[in-house]
Amino acid sequence: MTYHAKLIKGGKIVIPAILRHKFKLEDGDTLVFDDAGGKIVIQTRGAALLELQAKVRAKLKNPVSVDTYLKEKWAEADNE
């Protein structure tokens, strides 16, 4: 579905109520704006973080969890 908003003085945009409720947006929430080839993409901070994490994971040759990394480092320390 398409929604419309008007840019008002000071560069402010009022996000339609239906979208604020759907995405559980509250006063003070941080939104991320991205220039996507002539389109403006607006995401919640959480959604932008998840997208960034997925991009980083995709670039890793040997992905490892923090827990696994720490276990390996503790084991190395024990062997010294």
Contacts in CASP RR format, 6 or more apart in sequence:
PFRMAT RR
TARGET T0000
AUTHOR 0000-0000-0000
METHOD contacts of the structure
MODEL  1
MTYHAKLIKGGKIVIPAILRHKFKLEDGDTLVFDDAGGKIVIQTRGAALL
ELQAKVRAKLKNPVSVDTYLKEKWAEADNE
3 16 0 8 1.000
3 18 0 8 1.000
3 19 0 8 1.000
4 16 0 8 1.000
5 13 0 8 1.000
5 14 0 8 1.000
5 15 0 8 1.000
5 16 0 8 1.000
6 13 0 8 1.000
6 14 0 8 1.000
7 13 0 8 1.000
8 14 0 8 1.000
15 25 0 8 1.000
19 25 0 8 1.000
20 26 0 8 1.000
23 44 0 8 1.000
25 31 0 8 1.000
25 44 0 8 1.000
29 44 0 8 1.000
29 45 0 8 1.000
30 44 0 8 1.000
30 45 0 8 1.000
31 42 0 8 1.000
31 43 0 8 1.000
31 44 0 8 1.000
31 45 0 8 1.000
32 42 0 8 1.000
32 43 0 8 1.000
32 44 0 8 1.000
32 45 0 8 1.000
32 47 0 8 1.000
32 48 0 8 1.000
33 40 0 8 1.000
33 41 0 8 1.000
33 42 0 8 1.000
34 40 0 8 1.000
34 41 0 8 1.000
34 42 0 8 1.000
34 43 0 8 1.000
34 48 0 8 1.000
43 51 0 8 1.000
57 63 0 8 1.000
END
